[in-house]
Amino acid sequence: MPVPGTTLSSLRPLIQGTNGAVVSSHPSASMIGLDMLQRGGNAIDAGVAVGIALNVVHAHECNFLGVAPTVLYRADRKEVVTIDGLGWWPKAASVEYFQQHHNGEMPAGILRSLTPGAADAWITALARYGTMSFAEVAGPAIALAENGFPAYRFLVSAIKNAPEVYTRFPGNEAVFMPNGQAPEIGDLFYQKDLAATLWEIVGEEHSHRAEGRLEGLQAVRDFIYKGPLAEKIVAYNQELGGLMSMEDLAAYHVRCDPPVHVHYKGYDVYGTGPWGQGPVFPQALKLLDGFDLQDMGHNSAEYLHTVIQALNLALADREQYLADPAFVDVPLEALLSEVYLRERRQLIDPQRAWTEMPPPGDPRSGKAVLNGVSMPVATAEASLSNQESAGTSYFGVIDKDGNMFSCTPSEGAKSGPIIPDVGMAISLRGSQSKAQSGHAAALAPHKRPRLTPAPALAMRDGQPFMVFGGYGGDHIPQGTLQVFLNLIEFGMDPQEAVEAPRAYTYNFPNSSYPYAYFPGVMRAEGRMDAEAREGLKQRGHKFEELPDWWEGSCLYGVIRRHPTSHVLQGGADPRGEAYAVGY
């Protein structure tokens, strides 16, 4: 279908390559990943280089001490694995603490802080699945931080639209609004302290180079989690009134687990675990497996209604069950079982929308509805516009051998305080836990919050097929589902798939404090045709229209590997600054 006002099927061309391809939230990061591939690195080496580069050029959305949930594939081992890249709560944090000191609320700021997750994700990916040193993959990012990069529209508008966000802490103001002024497009944007800290880390690795690559990476990790950088993180955390200790950092390690996995019409789809919302997209996808989506027509009222209702069901189950499985018995296998999904699927009424969040199911018994569950209360005096800021990025890589890396780094400096003279921000992702006893996502000492970033990848006939993902908090599994269906059900190429208009439901509590909930509300981009909009309203959806190209959920990216020629095809979302490259 042509882009309105043109004869083109997409605004941007489909990017193709035979040796490697990268998509990310920023052109410079994508080029750095491509350079790593051309220098002989594999997709994991390139992915880590892209991730650290995004910690520089996309620092307001993701940073080195933030989160970096990852799903990757090593072709020689035929192994799909996830790295959570997610920090945990300090040992001193508990529901009781917040109930006693803050009346069960979760005040903004340092009390939401977690241990760094992204740094260990990069190191662990390199050590277990990569081939390069930290210095090799971090070098290009250090150059960007030290020498500056051109300020771009997405960054400049973020700062100008919310200057108060970037001046809450002295370290943030020094980086984003030096001399009290936001940068202009084309100004060089420097992060000298960040560069200096990364140089220190490289120096630590260099001092252990004679011992071997893995020993050097271990030295890097020790510097961050047990050494001088850990001391600075903890000191500033405590200076701001936080609960973090050296013991919290020293005991922490990312977890590498098998992925969530479903089969859909010849494709094996993999996502991250129940410690985040990784299972939401696969569950919604399997709920839709019982419908003839092609016959409904792309983005028709019938199609959008069915997709939104499947998401409502999956998100209701998320609210009831998903949490850190080290603390909660998550019935993951049952949630994705055909016996349960067959019953749950029957709740989708083709002519009637839910006007509130549907009840969760009872996967352990295979029943469609779990009785006796109290439902959330609608949010009063809140605007959906306040739910749009997500602070997330995305990138994906596939190399010539079929290795794949898909990652959604997050927790940038627009939320967390930048440590003075360090240039890195403390993660405040604890905002996605709840100070509510008995809730699956309730916080606890050394428990992980239920994270929203959730990358994905897919295989076809046992062969590498695709990496994909995007930005936008609770929008992430919703957009991921629609992009995947655009490709698989409607035959779009990756660029067409990420450009097509999308729709979203808000019929569930938001993942982040204060957990805003808008019963029955859905929104869609203005490019949806009038007949579809009217059909959705007639079905009872509280429909709200978004801009034609809404930036609140963007930066979606796809790299697809042709099953026979192995040509790599990339698509990058024009709603933001995402860019795909290949060679």
MIRO-143761 format. One record per residue (C-alpha): x, y, z; residue number from 1; residue in one letter. Coordinates in steps of 0.2 Angstrom, whole numbers. Last residue first. Example, Ala and Ser with C-alpha at 12.3 -4.5 7.8 and 13.67 -1.06 7.14 Angstrom:
BEGIN
[atom [68,-5,36],2,"s"]
[atom [62,-22,39],1,"a"]
***
This chain:
BEGIN
[atom [136,-23,18],583,"y"]
[atom [122,-17,28],582,"g"]
[atom [115,-2,37],581,"v"]
[atom [98,2,46],580,"a"]
[atom [94,18,55],579,"y"]
[atom [83,24,69],578,"a"]
[atom [82,43,72],577,"e"]
[atom [63,43,77],576,"g"]
[atom [47,41,67],575,"r"]
[atom [57,35,52],574,"p"]
[atom [58,17,60],573,"d"]
[atom [72,6,53],572,"a"]
[atom [71,-8,41],571,"g"]
[atom [84,-21,36],570,"g"]
[atom [86,-35,24],569,"q"]
[atom [100,-48,25],568,"l"]
[atom [103,-59,10],567,"v"]
[atom [104,-77,16],566,"h"]
[atom [100,-82,-2],565,"s"]
[atom [88,-96,4],564,"t"]
[atom [79,-91,20],563,"p"]
[atom [82,-72,17],562,"h"]
[atom [88,-65,34],561,"r"]
[atom [78,-51,41],560,"r"]
[atom [84,-36,51],559,"i"]
[atom [70,-26,60],558,"v"]
[atom [69,-10,69],557,"g"]
[atom [57,0,79],556,"y"]
[atom [63,17,85],555,"l"]
[atom [45,22,88],554,"c"]
[atom [32,23,102],553,"s"]
[atom [29,41,108],552,"g"]
[atom [35,47,91],551,"e"]
[atom [18,46,83],550,"w"]
[atom [18,47,64],549,"w"]
[atom [0,52,59],548,"d"]
[atom [-2,60,76],547,"p"]
[atom [-13,50,88],546,"l"]
[atom [-32,48,88],545,"e"]
[atom [-42,42,103],544,"e"]
[atom [-54,28,103],543,"f"]
[atom [-64,23,118],542,"k"]
[atom [-67,6,111],541,"h"]
[atom [-85,0,111],540,"g"]
[atom [-86,-10,95],539,"r"]
[atom [-94,5,86],538,"q"]
[atom [-79,15,90],537,"k"]
[atom [-68,2,82],536,"l"]
[atom [-78,2,66],535,"g"]
[atom [-77,21,65],534,"e"]
[atom [-59,21,66],533,"r"]
[atom [-57,7,53],532,"a"]
[atom [-69,16,41],531,"e"]
[atom [-59,32,44],530,"a"]
[atom [-43,25,38],529,"d"]
[atom [-28,23,50],528,"m"]
[atom [-15,36,45],527,"r"]
[atom [-20,46,61],526,"g"]
[atom [-10,34,72],525,"e"]
[atom [-21,23,84],524,"a"]
[atom [-26,25,102],523,"r"]
[atom [-36,13,113],522,"m"]
[atom [-45,17,130],521,"v"]
[atom [-56,4,138],520,"g"]
[atom [-51,8,155],519,"p"]
[atom [-37,20,157],518,"f"]
[atom [-25,15,170],517,"y"]
[atom [-10,24,177],516,"a"]
[atom [3,14,187],515,"y"]
[atom [10,28,198],514,"p"]
[atom [23,21,195],513,"y"]
[atom [28,12,180],512,"s"]
[atom [20,-4,172],511,"s"]
[atom [5,6,167],510,"n"]
[atom [-11,-2,174],509,"p"]
[atom [-22,-10,160],508,"f"]
[atom [-34,-5,146],507,"n"]
[atom [-21,7,138],506,"y"]
[atom [-22,-2,121],505,"t"]
[atom [-11,3,106],504,"y"]
[atom [-13,5,87],503,"a"]
[atom [0,6,73],502,"r"]
[atom [3,14,56],501,"p"]
[atom [14,5,44],500,"a"]
[atom [32,11,44],499,"e"]
[atom [40,-3,53],498,"v"]
[atom [33,-16,42],497,"a"]
[atom [36,-7,26],496,"e"]
[atom [55,-6,30],495,"q"]
[atom [56,-24,35],494,"p"]
[atom [47,-30,19],493,"d"]
[atom [28,-33,20],492,"m"]
[atom [20,-50,17],491,"g"]
[atom [4,-47,26],490,"f"]
[atom [4,-62,39],489,"e"]
[atom [22,-64,42],488,"i"]
[atom [30,-46,40],487,"l"]
[atom [15,-35,45],486,"n"]
[atom [11,-48,59],485,"l"]
[atom [29,-46,66],484,"f"]
[atom [27,-27,66],483,"v"]
[atom [10,-28,74],482,"q"]
[atom [17,-39,88],481,"l"]
[atom [32,-28,91],480,"t"]
[atom [21,-13,92],479,"g"]
[atom [11,-20,106],478,"q"]
[atom [25,-29,115],477,"p"]
[atom [34,-12,116],476,"i"]
[atom [19,0,120],475,"h"]
[atom [21,-4,138],474,"d"]
[atom [37,6,138],473,"g"]
[atom [40,14,121],472,"g"]
[atom [54,8,111],471,"y"]
[atom [57,-6,98],470,"g"]
[atom [61,-24,93],469,"g"]
[atom [66,-36,79],468,"f"]
[atom [79,-49,75],467,"v"]
[atom [75,-61,61],466,"m"]
[atom [78,-77,52],465,"f"]
[atom [92,-89,59],464,"p"]
[atom [89,-107,53],463,"q"]
[atom [79,-121,62],462,"g"]
[atom [65,-121,49],461,"d"]
[atom [63,-102,52],460,"r"]
[atom [70,-93,68],459,"m"]
[atom [64,-77,76],458,"a"]
[atom [71,-64,87],457,"l"]
[atom [64,-53,101],456,"a"]
[atom [68,-38,112],455,"p"]
[atom [58,-34,128],454,"a"]
[atom [60,-17,137],453,"p"]
[atom [46,-16,150],452,"t"]
[atom [54,-23,166],451,"l"]
[atom [46,-32,180],450,"r"]
[atom [57,-26,194],449,"p"]
[atom [72,-38,199],448,"r"]
[atom [73,-44,217],447,"k"]
[atom [89,-42,228],446,"h"]
[atom [78,-36,243],445,"p"]
[atom [60,-36,238],444,"a"]
[atom [48,-26,227],443,"l"]
[atom [31,-32,223],442,"a"]
[atom [29,-37,205],441,"a"]
[atom [18,-53,209],440,"a"]
[atom [7,-42,221],439,"h"]
[atom [5,-49,238],438,"g"]
[atom [12,-34,248],437,"s"]
[atom [11,-18,238],436,"q"]
[atom [26,-7,236],435,"a"]
[atom [26,-11,217],434,"k"]
[atom [40,-13,205],433,"s"]
[atom [42,-4,188],432,"q"]
[atom [49,12,197],431,"s"]
[atom [64,1,202],430,"g"]
[atom [70,7,185],429,"r"]
[atom [79,21,194],428,"l"]
[atom [96,17,186],427,"s"]
[atom [111,28,191],426,"i"]
[atom [117,39,177],425,"a"]
[atom [135,39,170],424,"m"]
[atom [146,54,167],423,"g"]
[atom [159,49,181],422,"v"]
[atom [164,67,187],421,"d"]
[atom [147,69,195],420,"p"]
[atom [136,54,195],419,"i"]
[atom [122,57,183],418,"i"]
[atom [105,56,191],417,"p"]
[atom [92,44,183],416,"g"]
[atom [77,48,173],415,"s"]
[atom [82,59,158],414,"k"]
[atom [99,51,160],413,"a"]
[atom [94,35,152],412,"g"]
[atom [86,19,158],411,"e"]
[atom [86,8,143],410,"s"]
[atom [94,-5,132],409,"p"]
[atom [83,-15,121],408,"t"]
[atom [93,-29,113],407,"c"]
[atom [93,-41,99],406,"s"]
[atom [109,-50,93],405,"f"]
[atom [110,-64,80],404,"m"]
[atom [123,-75,73],403,"n"]
[atom [119,-81,56],402,"g"]
[atom [136,-84,49],401,"d"]
[atom [136,-68,39],400,"k"]
[atom [131,-57,54],399,"d"]
[atom [114,-52,61],398,"i"]
[atom [113,-36,72],397,"v"]
[atom [98,-28,82],396,"g"]
[atom [96,-12,91],395,"f"]
[atom [84,-3,102],394,"y"]
[atom [82,12,114],393,"s"]
[atom [73,16,129],392,"t"]
[atom [68,31,140],391,"g"]
[atom [49,28,140],390,"a"]
[atom [40,45,140],389,"s"]
[atom [23,43,133],388,"e"]
[atom [12,40,149],387,"q"]
[atom [10,59,153],386,"n"]
[atom [1,62,137],385,"s"]
[atom [-12,49,143],384,"l"]
[atom [-17,62,155],383,"s"]
[atom [-22,59,173],382,"a"]
[atom [-35,67,184],381,"e"]
[atom [-42,50,190],380,"a"]
[atom [-34,33,186],379,"t"]
[atom [-46,19,185],378,"a"]
[atom [-46,7,199],377,"v"]
[atom [-38,-10,196],376,"p"]
[atom [-48,-26,197],375,"m"]
[atom [-49,-38,212],374,"s"]
[atom [-47,-56,208],373,"v"]
[atom [-60,-68,214],372,"g"]
[atom [-61,-79,199],371,"n"]
[atom [-47,-83,187],370,"l"]
[atom [-55,-84,170],369,"v"]
[atom [-51,-94,154],368,"a"]
[atom [-48,-111,164],367,"k"]
[atom [-33,-122,160],366,"g"]
[atom [-31,-126,179],365,"s"]
[atom [-14,-119,181],364,"r"]
[atom [-17,-106,167],363,"p"]
[atom [-31,-97,177],362,"d"]
[atom [-35,-82,167],361,"g"]
[atom [-33,-64,171],360,"p"]
[atom [-49,-53,171],359,"p"]
[atom [-52,-41,157],358,"p"]
[atom [-46,-24,159],357,"m"]
[atom [-61,-12,157],356,"e"]
[atom [-73,-7,143],355,"t"]
[atom [-69,-23,134],354,"w"]
[atom [-73,-22,116],353,"a"]
[atom [-88,-30,108],352,"r"]
[atom [-91,-36,90],351,"q"]
[atom [-78,-50,87],350,"p"]
[atom [-80,-55,106],349,"d"]
[atom [-63,-62,112],348,"i"]
[atom [-66,-73,127],347,"l"]
[atom [-64,-89,116],346,"q"]
[atom [-46,-86,115],345,"r"]
[atom [-43,-89,134],344,"r"]
[atom [-50,-107,132],343,"e"]
[atom [-39,-111,117],342,"r"]
[atom [-25,-102,126],341,"l"]
[atom [-25,-113,141],340,"y"]
[atom [-25,-130,131],339,"v"]
[atom [-12,-122,119],338,"e"]
[atom [0,-119,132],337,"s"]
[atom [9,-102,133],336,"l"]
[atom [2,-97,151],335,"l"]
[atom [4,-115,156],334,"a"]
[atom [23,-115,152],333,"e"]
[atom [25,-98,161],332,"l"]
[atom [16,-102,177],331,"p"]
[atom [27,-90,187],330,"v"]
[atom [31,-96,205],329,"d"]
[atom [38,-79,212],328,"v"]
[atom [55,-75,219],327,"f"]
[atom [68,-81,208],326,"a"]
[atom [54,-81,194],325,"p"]
[atom [55,-61,194],324,"d"]
[atom [38,-56,190],323,"a"]
[atom [24,-60,178],322,"l"]
[atom [8,-67,185],321,"y"]
[atom [-7,-56,188],320,"q"]
[atom [-3,-40,178],319,"e"]
[atom [5,-50,164],318,"r"]
[atom [-11,-60,163],317,"d"]
[atom [-21,-44,160],316,"a"]
[atom [-8,-39,147],315,"l"]
[atom [-10,-55,138],314,"a"]
[atom [-29,-53,138],313,"l"]
[atom [-28,-35,133],312,"n"]
[atom [-16,-39,119],311,"l"]
[atom [-28,-52,111],310,"a"]
[atom [-42,-39,112],309,"q"]
[atom [-30,-26,103],308,"i"]
[atom [-26,-38,89],307,"v"]
[atom [-44,-43,87],306,"t"]
[atom [-50,-25,86],305,"h"]
[atom [-36,-20,74],304,"l"]
[atom [-41,-34,63],303,"y"]
[atom [-60,-31,63],302,"e"]
[atom [-58,-13,61],301,"a"]
[atom [-46,-16,46],300,"s"]
[atom [-28,-13,49],299,"n"]
[atom [-23,-26,36],298,"h"]
[atom [-37,-36,30],297,"g"]
[atom [-49,-48,40],296,"m"]
[atom [-45,-63,28],295,"d"]
[atom [-26,-61,32],294,"q"]
[atom [-30,-62,51],293,"l"]
[atom [-38,-79,49],292,"d"]
[atom [-39,-81,68],291,"f"]
[atom [-34,-96,80],290,"g"]
[atom [-16,-90,80],289,"d"]
[atom [-21,-74,87],288,"l"]
[atom [-19,-80,105],287,"l"]
[atom [-2,-87,100],286,"k"]
[atom [4,-70,95],285,"l"]
[atom [-4,-62,111],284,"a"]
[atom [6,-75,121],283,"q"]
[atom [22,-72,112],282,"p"]
[atom [21,-53,114],281,"f"]
[atom [17,-53,132],280,"v"]
[atom [30,-66,137],279,"p"]
[atom [45,-53,137],278,"g"]
[atom [35,-42,149],277,"q"]
[atom [50,-43,162],276,"g"]
[atom [56,-55,175],275,"w"]
[atom [45,-67,164],274,"p"]
[atom [59,-70,152],273,"g"]
[atom [65,-63,136],272,"t"]
[atom [59,-67,119],271,"g"]
[atom [60,-80,105],270,"y"]
[atom [48,-84,90],269,"v"]
[atom [50,-100,81],268,"d"]
[atom [42,-98,64],267,"y"]
[atom [32,-111,53],266,"g"]
[atom [15,-104,57],265,"k"]
[atom [19,-98,75],264,"y"]
[atom [29,-108,87],263,"h"]
[atom [32,-101,104],262,"v"]
[atom [48,-98,115],261,"h"]
[atom [52,-88,131],260,"v"]
[atom [71,-89,131],259,"p"]
[atom [83,-100,141],258,"p"]
[atom [92,-90,154],257,"d"]
[atom [108,-80,157],256,"c"]
[atom [107,-70,173],255,"r"]
[atom [116,-54,176],254,"v"]
[atom [127,-53,192],253,"h"]
[atom [125,-44,208],252,"y"]
[atom [134,-49,225],251,"a"]
[atom [147,-36,223],250,"a"]
[atom [135,-22,219],249,"l"]
[atom [123,-25,234],248,"d"]
[atom [138,-28,245],247,"e"]
[atom [145,-10,241],246,"m"]
[atom [128,-3,247],245,"s"]
[atom [113,5,239],244,"m"]
[atom [99,12,250],243,"l"]
[atom [98,30,243],242,"g"]
[atom [98,47,252],241,"g"]
[atom [106,57,238],240,"l"]
[atom [123,55,246],239,"e"]
[atom [120,37,248],238,"q"]
[atom [118,35,229],237,"n"]
[atom [133,46,226],236,"y"]
[atom [144,35,237],235,"a"]
[atom [137,19,230],234,"v"]
[atom [141,23,212],233,"i"]
[atom [158,31,217],232,"k"]
[atom [163,15,226],231,"e"]
[atom [157,4,212],230,"a"]
[atom [168,14,200],229,"l"]
[atom [183,11,211],228,"p"]
[atom [182,-7,213],227,"g"]
[atom [169,-21,216],226,"k"]
[atom [155,-19,203],225,"y"]
[atom [164,-8,189],224,"i"]
[atom [182,-12,192],223,"f"]
[atom [178,-30,195],222,"d"]
[atom [169,-31,179],221,"r"]
[atom [183,-24,169],220,"v"]
[atom [195,-36,178],219,"a"]
[atom [184,-50,172],218,"q"]
[atom [185,-44,155],217,"l"]
[atom [204,-44,155],216,"g"]
[atom [204,-61,162],215,"e"]
[atom [193,-67,148],214,"l"]
[atom [204,-59,135],213,"r"]
[atom [221,-67,142],212,"g"]
[atom [233,-64,157],211,"e"]
[atom [244,-53,147],210,"a"]
[atom [230,-40,145],209,"r"]
[atom [227,-38,163],208,"h"]
[atom [233,-19,164],207,"s"]
[atom [224,-16,148],206,"h"]
[atom [208,-21,156],205,"e"]
[atom [210,-9,169],204,"e"]
[atom [215,5,157],203,"g"]
[atom [199,1,147],202,"v"]
[atom [189,5,162],201,"i"]
[atom [198,21,165],200,"e"]
[atom [195,26,147],199,"w"]
[atom [177,23,150],198,"l"]
[atom [177,34,165],197,"t"]
[atom [186,48,155],196,"a"]
[atom [174,47,140],195,"a"]
[atom [159,48,152],194,"l"]
[atom [167,63,160],193,"d"]
[atom [170,71,143],192,"k"]
[atom [152,69,137],191,"q"]
[atom [152,81,122],190,"y"]
[atom [138,87,110],189,"f"]
[atom [144,96,95],188,"l"]
[atom [130,108,89],187,"d"]
[atom [121,102,73],186,"g"]
[atom [104,104,80],185,"i"]
[atom [104,116,95],184,"e"]
[atom [110,112,112],183,"p"]
[atom [99,116,127],182,"a"]
[atom [106,131,137],181,"q"]
[atom [109,133,156],180,"g"]
[atom [128,136,153],179,"n"]
[atom [128,117,150],178,"p"]
[atom [111,110,147],177,"m"]
[atom [113,91,144],176,"f"]
[atom [129,86,152],175,"v"]
[atom [131,99,166],174,"a"]
[atom [112,98,169],173,"e"]
[atom [113,80,172],172,"n"]
[atom [128,80,184],171,"g"]
[atom [119,94,194],170,"p"]
[atom [103,84,196],169,"f"]
[atom [85,90,192],168,"r"]
[atom [91,100,177],167,"t"]
[atom [87,87,163],166,"y"]
[atom [69,84,168],165,"v"]
[atom [66,102,171],164,"e"]
[atom [71,105,152],163,"p"]
[atom [56,95,146],162,"a"]
[atom [52,99,128],161,"n"]
[atom [69,107,125],160,"k"]
[atom [79,92,131],159,"i"]
[atom [68,79,121],158,"a"]
[atom [68,91,106],157,"s"]
[atom [87,92,106],156,"v"]
[atom [89,73,107],155,"l"]
[atom [77,68,94],154,"f"]
[atom [82,82,82],153,"r"]
[atom [101,78,83],152,"y"]
[atom [116,85,92],151,"a"]
[atom [132,82,81],150,"p"]
[atom [144,71,90],149,"f"]
[atom [158,75,102],148,"g"]
[atom [176,72,103],147,"n"]
[atom [177,63,120],146,"e"]
[atom [160,55,120],145,"a"]
[atom [160,50,102],144,"l"]
[atom [178,44,103],143,"a"]
[atom [173,33,119],142,"i"]
[atom [160,25,109],141,"a"]
[atom [172,20,95],140,"p"]
[atom [184,12,108],139,"g"]
[atom [171,2,117],138,"a"]
[atom [171,-13,106],137,"v"]
[atom [190,-14,105],136,"e"]
[atom [193,-9,122],135,"a"]
[atom [181,-22,129],134,"f"]
[atom [190,-36,120],133,"s"]
[atom [184,-45,105],132,"m"]
[atom [177,-63,102],131,"t"]
[atom [159,-63,108],130,"g"]
[atom [148,-76,115],129,"y"]
[atom [153,-80,133],128,"r"]
[atom [165,-65,137],127,"a"]
[atom [157,-52,126],126,"l"]
[atom [139,-56,131],125,"a"]
[atom [144,-56,149],124,"t"]
[atom [154,-39,148],123,"i"]
[atom [139,-30,139],122,"w"]
[atom [126,-38,151],121,"a"]
[atom [137,-33,166],120,"d"]
[atom [137,-15,160],119,"a"]
[atom [119,-15,157],118,"a"]
[atom [113,-21,174],117,"g"]
[atom [118,-7,186],116,"p"]
[atom [111,-10,204],115,"t"]
[atom [94,-3,206],114,"l"]
[atom [88,14,211],113,"s"]
[atom [70,19,216],112,"r"]
[atom [75,27,232],111,"l"]
[atom [85,39,221],110,"i"]
[atom [71,49,214],109,"g"]
[atom [53,50,213],108,"a"]
[atom [44,43,229],107,"p"]
[atom [36,26,228],106,"m"]
[atom [20,26,238],105,"e"]
[atom [16,13,252],104,"g"]
[atom [14,27,265],103,"n"]
[atom [32,33,262],102,"h"]
[atom [42,28,277],101,"h"]
[atom [33,13,284],100,"q"]
[atom [25,7,268],99,"q"]
[atom [41,10,258],98,"f"]
[atom [51,1,271],97,"y"]
[atom [38,-13,273],96,"e"]
[atom [38,-16,254],95,"v"]
[atom [57,-19,255],94,"s"]
[atom [74,-10,251],93,"a"]
[atom [89,-13,262],92,"a"]
[atom [96,-27,251],91,"k"]
[atom [96,-15,237],90,"p"]
[atom [84,-19,222],89,"w"]
[atom [91,-29,207],88,"w"]
[atom [98,-24,191],87,"g"]
[atom [93,-30,174],86,"l"]
[atom [104,-35,159],85,"g"]
[atom [93,-51,158],84,"d"]
[atom [104,-60,146],83,"i"]
[atom [93,-72,135],82,"t"]
[atom [99,-87,126],81,"v"]
[atom [96,-95,109],80,"v"]
[atom [109,-109,105],79,"e"]
[atom [113,-117,88],78,"k"]
[atom [131,-119,95],77,"r"]
[atom [139,-113,79],76,"d"]
[atom [125,-101,76],75,"a"]
[atom [125,-91,92],74,"r"]
[atom [108,-83,95],73,"y"]
[atom [104,-68,106],72,"l"]
[atom [91,-61,117],71,"v"]
[atom [95,-46,127],70,"t"]
[atom [89,-35,141],69,"p"]
[atom [100,-20,143],68,"a"]
[atom [97,-10,159],67,"v"]
[atom [105,6,165],66,"g"]
[atom [123,9,171],65,"l"]
[atom [130,11,154],64,"f"]
[atom [116,22,148],63,"n"]
[atom [99,22,139],62,"c"]
[atom [86,36,134],61,"e"]
[atom [95,52,138],60,"h"]
[atom [112,44,133],59,"a"]
[atom [107,40,115],58,"h"]
[atom [123,45,108],57,"v"]
[atom [134,39,122],56,"v"]
[atom [125,24,129],55,"n"]
[atom [120,21,111],54,"l"]
[atom [139,18,107],53,"a"]
[atom [140,6,122],52,"i"]
[atom [125,-4,114],51,"g"]
[atom [132,-3,96],50,"v"]
[atom [149,-10,102],49,"a"]
[atom [140,-24,112],48,"v"]
[atom [130,-28,96],47,"g"]
[atom [145,-29,85],46,"a"]
[atom [154,-41,97],45,"d"]
[atom [139,-51,98],44,"i"]
[atom [136,-51,79],43,"a"]
[atom [153,-57,76],42,"n"]
[atom [169,-47,74],41,"g"]
[atom [180,-48,59],40,"g"]
[atom [184,-29,56],39,"r"]
[atom [169,-28,44],38,"q"]
[atom [158,-34,58],37,"l"]
[atom [164,-21,70],36,"m"]
[atom [163,-7,57],35,"d"]
[atom [144,-12,54],34,"l"]
[atom [141,-10,73],33,"g"]
[atom [150,7,73],32,"i"]
[atom [139,12,58],31,"m"]
[atom [123,7,67],30,"s"]
[atom [129,18,82],29,"a"]
[atom [132,33,71],28,"s"]
[atom [115,31,63],27,"p"]
[atom [105,31,79],26,"h"]
[atom [91,20,86],25,"s"]
[atom [99,4,79],24,"s"]
[atom [99,-8,64],23,"v"]
[atom [114,-18,59],22,"v"]
[atom [117,-29,44],21,"a"]
[atom [131,-41,39],20,"g"]
[atom [139,-50,25],19,"n"]
[atom [126,-50,11],18,"t"]
[atom [118,-34,13],17,"g"]
[atom [101,-25,10],16,"q"]
[atom [93,-9,16],15,"i"]
[atom [75,-7,11],14,"l"]
[atom [72,11,5],13,"p"]
[atom [64,24,16],12,"r"]
[atom [47,32,15],11,"l"]
[atom [39,15,11],10,"s"]
[atom [28,8,-3],9,"s"]
[atom [31,23,-13],8,"l"]
[atom [19,31,-25],7,"t"]
[atom [17,46,-14],6,"t"]
[atom [4,57,-5],5,"g"]
[atom [-1,43,7],4,"p"]
[atom [13,30,8],3,"v"]
[atom [8,17,-5],2,"p"]
[atom [0,0,0],1,"m"]
***
